Amino acid sequence: MATKLAPTQGRLFKNIFVCKHCKAKLRADPRKILEKKVRCRKCLKKAFRPIRKK
């Protein structure tokens, strides 16, 4: 079974969020997400959640 490397985990999950409306992935600073300063590229909404780790 493959081991999960720290650099790989950072690349896949760090600062990546998913739009709650259209499910588009977006990389942004978590502070900006909390302050609602980031909009989705597709639907222009401001509701995001962190990406799920599998």
Backbone as XML, in Angstrom:
<?xml version="1.0"?>
<chain id="A" units="angstrom">
  <residue number="1" name="MET">
    <atom name="N" x="0.836" y="-1.173" z="0.000"/>
    <atom name="CA" x="0.000" y="0.000" z="0.000"/>
    <atom name="C" x="0.885" y="1.242" z="0.000"/>
  </residue>
  <residue number="2" name="ALA">
    <atom name="N" x="0.513" y="2.216" z="-0.759"/>
    <atom name="CA" x="1.321" y="3.423" z="-0.895"/>
    <atom name="C" x="1.204" y="4.305" z="0.345"/>
  </residue>
  <residue number="3" name="THR">
    <atom name="N" x="2.298" y="4.964" z="0.675"/>
    <atom name="CA" x="2.273" y="5.895" z="1.797"/>
    <atom name="C" x="1.889" y="7.277" z="1.292"/>
  </residue>
  <residue number="4" name="LYS">
    <atom name="N" x="1.281" y="8.050" z="2.172"/>
    <atom name="CA" x="0.869" y="9.407" z="1.810"/>
    <atom name="C" x="1.984" y="10.369" z="2.203"/>
  </residue>
  <residue number="5" name="LEU">
    <atom name="N" x="2.570" y="11.009" z="1.232"/>
    <atom name="CA" x="3.670" y="11.925" z="1.475"/>
    <atom name="C" x="3.140" y="13.320" z="1.803"/>
  </residue>
  <residue number="6" name="ALA">
    <atom name="N" x="3.857" y="14.022" z="2.684"/>
    <atom name="CA" x="3.443" y="15.360" z="3.106"/>
    <atom name="C" x="3.380" y="16.357" z="1.943"/>
  </residue>
  <residue number="7" name="PRO">
    <atom name="N" x="4.354" y="16.394" z="1.033"/>
    <atom name="CA" x="4.248" y="17.355" z="-0.080"/>
    <atom name="C" x="3.037" y="17.079" z="-0.970"/>
  </residue>
  <residue number="8" name="THR">
    <atom name="N" x="2.723" y="15.810" z="-1.158"/>
    <atom name="CA" x="1.573" y="15.461" z="-1.974"/>
    <atom name="C" x="0.283" y="15.896" z="-1.293"/>
  </residue>
  <residue number="9" name="GLN">
    <atom name="N" x="0.183" y="15.675" z="-0.001"/>
    <atom name="CA" x="-1.008" y="16.082" z="0.747"/>
    <atom name="C" x="-1.200" y="17.591" z="0.676"/>
  </residue>
  <residue number="10" name="GLY">
    <atom name="N" x="-0.122" y="18.341" z="0.795"/>
    <atom name="CA" x="-0.217" y="19.791" z="0.719"/>
    <atom name="C" x="-0.691" y="20.262" z="-0.634"/>
  </residue>
  <residue number="11" name="ARG">
    <atom name="N" x="-0.194" y="19.634" z="-1.682"/>
    <atom name="CA" x="-0.584" y="20.022" z="-3.038"/>
    <atom name="C" x="-2.056" y="19.707" z="-3.314"/>
  </residue>
  <residue number="12" name="LEU">
    <atom name="N" x="-2.527" y="18.588" z="-2.794"/>
    <atom name="CA" x="-3.890" y="18.164" z="-3.090"/>
    <atom name="C" x="-4.946" y="18.843" z="-2.231"/>
  </residue>
  <residue number="13" name="PHE">
    <atom name="N" x="-4.621" y="19.191" z="-0.981"/>
    <atom name="CA" x="-5.650" y="19.640" z="-0.058"/>
    <atom name="C" x="-5.437" y="21.030" z="0.529"/>
  </residue>
  <residue number="14" name="LYS">
    <atom name="N" x="-4.235" y="21.585" z="0.449"/>
    <atom name="CA" x="-3.976" y="22.872" z="1.096"/>
    <atom name="C" x="-4.579" y="24.016" z="0.278"/>
  </residue>
  <residue number="15" name="ASN">
    <atom name="N" x="-5.380" y="24.839" z="0.922"/>
    <atom name="CA" x="-5.985" y="26.037" z="0.340"/>
    <atom name="C" x="-6.913" y="25.739" z="-0.837"/>
  </residue>
  <residue number="16" name="ILE">
    <atom name="N" x="-7.510" y="24.554" z="-0.890"/>
    <atom name="CA" x="-8.454" y="24.231" z="-1.956"/>
    <atom name="C" x="-9.846" y="24.140" z="-1.350"/>
  </residue>
  <residue number="17" name="PHE">
    <atom name="N" x="-10.778" y="24.831" z="-1.986"/>
    <atom name="CA" x="-12.154" y="24.868" z="-1.517"/>
    <atom name="C" x="-13.082" y="24.518" z="-2.665"/>
  </residue>
  <residue number="18" name="VAL">
    <atom name="N" x="-14.310" y="24.072" z="-2.315"/>
    <atom name="CA" x="-15.299" y="23.654" z="-3.295"/>
    <atom name="C" x="-16.533" y="24.528" z="-3.134"/>
  </residue>
  <residue number="19" name="CYS">
    <atom name="N" x="-17.047" y="25.033" z="-4.241"/>
    <atom name="CA" x="-18.264" y="25.846" z="-4.220"/>
    <atom name="C" x="-19.431" y="24.971" z="-3.787"/>
  </residue>
  <residue number="20" name="LYS">
    <atom name="N" x="-20.254" y="25.469" z="-2.888"/>
    <atom name="CA" x="-21.390" y="24.691" z="-2.391"/>
    <atom name="C" x="-22.527" y="24.619" z="-3.403"/>
  </residue>
  <residue number="21" name="HIS">
    <atom name="N" x="-22.519" y="25.489" z="-4.405"/>
    <atom name="CA" x="-23.613" y="25.523" z="-5.375"/>
    <atom name="C" x="-23.298" y="24.741" z="-6.635"/>
  </residue>
  <residue number="22" name="CYS">
    <atom name="N" x="-22.128" y="24.996" z="-7.240"/>
    <atom name="CA" x="-21.821" y="24.355" z="-8.531"/>
    <atom name="C" x="-20.700" y="23.331" z="-8.444"/>
  </residue>
  <residue number="23" name="LYS">
    <atom name="N" x="-20.114" y="23.127" z="-7.251"/>
    <atom name="CA" x="-19.078" y="22.114" z="-7.007"/>
    <atom name="C" x="-17.769" y="22.392" z="-7.736"/>
  </residue>
  <residue number="24" name="ALA">
    <atom name="N" x="-17.490" y="23.639" z="-8.083"/>
    <atom name="CA" x="-16.234" y="23.997" z="-8.728"/>
    <atom name="C" x="-15.134" y="24.080" z="-7.669"/>
  </residue>
  <residue number="25" name="LYS">
    <atom name="N" x="-13.918" y="23.623" z="-8.026"/>
    <atom name="CA" x="-12.782" y="23.696" z="-7.110"/>
    <atom name="C" x="-12.039" y="25.001" z="-7.323"/>
  </residue>
  <residue number="26" name="LEU">
    <atom name="N" x="-11.573" y="25.581" z="-6.214"/>
    <atom name="CA" x="-10.911" y="26.871" z="-6.261"/>
    <atom name="C" x="-9.810" y="26.894" z="-5.222"/>
  </residue>
  <residue number="27" name="ARG">
    <atom name="N" x="-8.651" y="27.418" z="-5.573"/>
    <atom name="CA" x="-7.554" y="27.560" z="-4.613"/>
    <atom name="C" x="-7.531" y="29.006" z="-4.141"/>
  </residue>
  <residue number="28" name="ALA">
    <atom name="N" x="-7.638" y="29.197" z="-2.813"/>
    <atom name="CA" x="-7.654" y="30.549" z="-2.252"/>
    <atom name="C" x="-7.177" y="30.499" z="-0.809"/>
  </residue>
  <residue number="29" name="ASP">
    <atom name="N" x="-6.835" y="31.658" z="-0.292"/>
    <atom name="CA" x="-6.413" y="31.797" z="1.097"/>
    <atom name="C" x="-7.619" y="31.577" z="2.019"/>
  </residue>
  <residue number="30" name="PRO">
    <atom name="N" x="-7.501" y="30.738" z="3.047"/>
    <atom name="CA" x="-8.637" y="30.470" z="3.938"/>
    <atom name="C" x="-9.195" y="31.728" z="4.608"/>
  </residue>
  <residue number="31" name="ARG">
    <atom name="N" x="-8.345" y="32.688" z="4.892"/>
    <atom name="CA" x="-8.825" y="33.923" z="5.520"/>
    <atom name="C" x="-9.766" y="34.682" z="4.581"/>
  </residue>
  <residue number="32" name="LYS">
    <atom name="N" x="-9.435" y="34.698" z="3.284"/>
    <atom name="CA" x="-10.295" y="35.380" z="2.317"/>
    <atom name="C" x="-11.617" y="34.644" z="2.136"/>
  </residue>
  <residue number="33" name="ILE">
    <atom name="N" x="-11.581" y="33.320" z="2.233"/>
    <atom name="CA" x="-12.814" y="32.538" z="2.142"/>
    <atom name="C" x="-13.735" y="32.879" z="3.314"/>
  </residue>
  <residue number="34" name="LEU">
    <atom name="N" x="-13.177" y="32.955" z="4.516"/>
    <atom name="CA" x="-13.983" y="33.279" z="5.696"/>
    <atom name="C" x="-14.536" y="34.699" z="5.651"/>
  </residue>
  <residue number="35" name="GLU">
    <atom name="N" x="-13.796" y="35.610" z="5.067"/>
    <atom name="CA" x="-14.235" y="37.005" z="4.968"/>
    <atom name="C" x="-15.160" y="37.239" z="3.779"/>
  </residue>
  <residue number="36" name="LYS">
    <atom name="N" x="-15.461" y="36.189" z="3.002"/>
    <atom name="CA" x="-16.350" y="36.252" z="1.828"/>
    <atom name="C" x="-15.825" y="37.209" z="0.765"/>
  </residue>
  <residue number="37" name="LYS">
    <atom name="N" x="-14.511" y="37.247" z="0.576"/>
    <atom name="CA" x="-13.898" y="38.105" z="-0.435"/>
    <atom name="C" x="-13.671" y="37.370" z="-1.752"/>
  </residue>
  <residue number="38" name="VAL">
    <atom name="N" x="-13.916" y="36.065" z="-1.786"/>
    <atom name="CA" x="-13.657" y="35.251" z="-2.969"/>
    <atom name="C" x="-14.981" y="34.816" z="-3.573"/>
  </residue>
  <residue number="39" name="ARG">
    <atom name="N" x="-15.089" y="34.938" z="-4.899"/>
    <atom name="CA" x="-16.287" y="34.490" z="-5.604"/>
    <atom name="C" x="-15.952" y="33.288" z="-6.485"/>
  </residue>
  <residue number="40" name="CYS">
    <atom name="N" x="-16.935" y="32.471" z="-6.719"/>
    <atom name="CA" x="-16.779" y="31.323" z="-7.610"/>
    <atom name="C" x="-16.660" y="31.813" z="-9.051"/>
  </residue>
  <residue number="41" name="ARG">
    <atom name="N" x="-15.801" y="31.167" z="-9.832"/>
    <atom name="CA" x="-15.621" y="31.561" z="-11.229"/>
    <atom name="C" x="-16.841" y="31.246" z="-12.080"/>
  </residue>
  <residue number="42" name="LYS">
    <atom name="N" x="-17.544" y="30.170" z="-11.728"/>
    <atom name="CA" x="-18.670" y="29.725" z="-12.556"/>
    <atom name="C" x="-19.984" y="30.410" z="-12.201"/>
  </residue>
  <residue number="43" name="CYS">
    <atom name="N" x="-20.353" y="30.371" z="-10.908"/>
    <atom name="CA" x="-21.683" y="30.838" z="-10.521"/>
    <atom name="C" x="-21.669" y="32.160" z="-9.748"/>
  </residue>
  <residue number="44" name="LEU">
    <atom name="N" x="-20.497" y="32.684" z="-9.432"/>
    <atom name="CA" x="-20.323" y="33.968" z="-8.738"/>
    <atom name="C" x="-20.877" y="33.998" z="-7.318"/>
  </residue>
  <residue number="45" name="LYS">
    <atom name="N" x="-21.075" y="32.829" z="-6.698"/>
    <atom name="CA" x="-21.513" y="32.766" z="-5.306"/>
    <atom name="C" x="-20.298" y="32.851" z="-4.392"/>
  </residue>
  <residue number="46" name="LYS">
    <atom name="N" x="-20.539" y="33.043" z="-3.101"/>
    <atom name="CA" x="-19.450" y="33.181" z="-2.138"/>
    <atom name="C" x="-19.479" y="32.101" z="-1.067"/>
  </residue>
  <residue number="47" name="ALA">
    <atom name="N" x="-20.170" y="31.001" z="-1.308"/>
    <atom name="CA" x="-20.279" y="29.920" z="-0.331"/>
    <atom name="C" x="-19.328" y="28.783" z="-0.714"/>
  </residue>
  <residue number="48" name="PHE">
    <atom name="N" x="-18.364" y="28.512" z="0.148"/>
    <atom name="CA" x="-17.375" y="27.467" z="-0.108"/>
    <atom name="C" x="-17.249" y="26.545" z="1.087"/>
  </residue>
  <residue number="49" name="ARG">
    <atom name="N" x="-16.745" y="25.338" z="0.822"/>
    <atom name="CA" x="-16.405" y="24.383" z="1.879"/>
    <atom name="C" x="-15.026" y="23.833" z="1.563"/>
  </residue>
  <residue number="50" name="PRO">
    <atom name="N" x="-14.313" y="23.330" z="2.581"/>
    <atom name="CA" x="-13.006" y="22.706" z="2.304"/>
    <atom name="C" x="-13.201" y="21.423" z="1.491"/>
  </residue>
  <residue number="51" name="ILE">
    <atom name="N" x="-12.198" y="21.070" z="0.711"/>
    <atom name="CA" x="-12.248" y="19.826" z="-0.054"/>
    <atom name="C" x="-12.129" y="18.647" z="0.905"/>
  </residue>
  <residue number="52" name="ARG">
    <atom name="N" x="-12.835" y="17.556" z="0.628"/>
    <atom name="CA" x="-12.807" y="16.384" z="1.488"/>
    <atom name="C" x="-11.578" y="15.549" z="1.208"/>
  </residue>
  <residue number="53" name="LYS">
    <atom name="N" x="-10.972" y="15.066" z="2.286"/>
    <atom name="CA" x="-9.822" y="14.176" z="2.142"/>
    <atom name="C" x="-10.333" y="12.752" z="2.047"/>
  </residue>
  <residue number="54" name="LYS">
    <atom name="N" x="-9.899" y="12.036" z="1.034"/>
    <atom name="CA" x="-10.372" y="10.662" z="0.820"/>
    <atom name="C" x="-9.610" y="9.678" z="1.637"/>
  </residue>
</chain>
